[in-house]
């Protein structure tokens, strides 16, 4: 768990002995994961479990999941990373498709149980941090007792099915008829590589499907995620695209939105011309 605060700061030292022993707690100024914390997770949490057995690690494309340091560590640990493309998290990430819903419900139930067992007129922020570690630990224990839920989620996302095609019928992806899913010939398919620059407008804190929708011709169109960015992120993206960086936040937002719309229109026109030529 990652809480807002300074690493090795006063709060972490003051509360360390109060947290659930079943939860690893870290602090940083953004309360968001990063390369350093993810590397610690791999080394301290993941590697002792897999014990150098070859395995697959399925992740979204958050920037800290695919740095050279992270990929090198995974390679050394015999762990193969599989990155879910932007906009597909809600369709292909087992946590999002099945697991998280149950875990959130169990957390709500655990909160009620915890507050009943530890009644207080007012819970301080510190009290809530401590409570959070215990209720999350309780929810995860319930998840451990529901192994089939996790197995089914991986099967329905097409991750852990048999490669011979005999279990393709187990795949269930939202809004896609299972009868139309066919992976025949997958072993000889051409590798598809997503260009790094295609992620230029997605800062780490917004690297998820919640900020995107599927648009016309199946292109991914932003649903104004820029309005949620910090001005520093907006300026950085404008600079990378050779756009002016002066003005207020809304000026920067409009420039980036205009740029995306222009690129989308050009791409759509190019595809229509290609279709006409093919015909």
QUIPEGI-V303843 format. One record per helix or strand of 2 or more residues. SS is the DSSP state (hx for helix, st for strand). FROM is the first residue (numbers start at 1). LEN is the number of residues. If there is no record, write none. Layout:
BEGIN
ss=[SS;SS]
from=[FROM;FROM]
len=[LEN;LEN]
END
This chain:
BEGIN
ss=[st;hx;st;hx;st;hx;hx;st;hx;hx;hx;hx;hx;hx;hx;hx;hx;hx;st;hx;st;hx;hx;hx]
from=[2;10;26;35;55;63;68;79;89;94;125;147;168;178;186;196;204;209;212;216;220;225;231;249]
len=[3;9;3;16;5;3;9;5;4;24;20;10;3;3;3;4;3;3;3;3;3;4;10;30]
END
